[in-house]
Amino acid sequence: MRLLYVVGIAFNLIALSVSVNAGETLFAVTFGVIVVYLGVRYWMIATGKH
């Protein structure tokens, strides 16, 4: 399960950087929120607080 979160974070970081480079602020913010959410979920699973 952790691997899926890591892959999701990686893909969203790539999409975030592409959005920033393209000047798409709304998409960049959306991908940033998704990265934060996936990071929190990963932390919850890794520490057993789910």
Beta strands, then each sheet from edge to edge (+ up, - down):
end
